[in-house]
């Protein structure tokens, strides 16, 4: 019976409705034969949740009501709380404020009295796959004065203030290397953007996320030389498209959880729930730098984390976008400095294989960085790979000559001569 409960949840939470229904029917039949009402309740709440996710309001309401009755009869207060959570999600999706208000009163009181806070502050087996779906419920409760103090405490766990805007998912953005965006667990497909200008507007606002930009400034950056009326029209279309991509469920004229407008100023909302790889990258480097003097081993861990975030140059698909050029060079410079420091320390410790790995990755980003060639030659020599020493030196010579029309520095020549003799 437990297996059928698991299958109901697995199929249903991944959108395989017919599979969830078949598993539920078989599981409930077996549970009734065995006289196990509780497992039957678990299957019912899982099927009800499946219908919530599928937006089948009537079926969801019916199965969740059945599950609630079962858990009442069993005296299972946690099962009741889970069921009431899914009912609240259902009423919120259906915009049934009367039932939602009453449901939240019952849910929050039960969670508070039974100390089930984890149900509303973390991922659980029976709750939604993305627990951030719960945040709009808590914001509604806070704004409607439903267990307001308790709702505020739960929101604080998420780092969300009462009265904030939240779409029920976290935005995750990759700008280093290929540009990718995730709404919660779902990746935004390239086709969803529809207009390249919408994607670039989003990227521009992210790049200037610590300030608001005048609309005319945005027009000049994204549509330089365009007639003002045409540029303004294109801007409005791009902004509307970006809103739809980022928040497909946002109501018309409702505030955005990500993009803020103040008159003719536009920018990134300071309290937006977003994970940006650039910030994680910089935070890891800053942590490594702070640890460097007293805990070098811990610093190396942070540097490795930082380099792992650097999947490529910042917005590498837009090499000619002038508004991204300065940030691209700054982030690449941080990468080179961090990779060089990591490689030097690894060399001091004799970790030659990792020195080679770090230097090769560095040279993919900056083909003329002579220190990387010097460390690479030293590492190959220590590992006894003489042909690779010559190859590294020749790569250095060729890169500098072809790109900069200069010869290797005296220091590089000396390292090559030394390791070749050793």
Helices and strands as residue ranges (DSSP letters): H 2-13, H 17-34, H 37-53, H 57-74, H 77-93, H 97-114, H 118-121, G 131-134, H 135-143, H 148-158, E 171-174, E 180-183, E 186-187, H 190-193, H 196-207, E 213-214, H 215-222, H 228-246, E 259-262, E 265-268, E 274-276, H 277-291, H 296-309, H 322-348, H 352-365, H 370-382, H 386-399, I 400-404, H 410-421
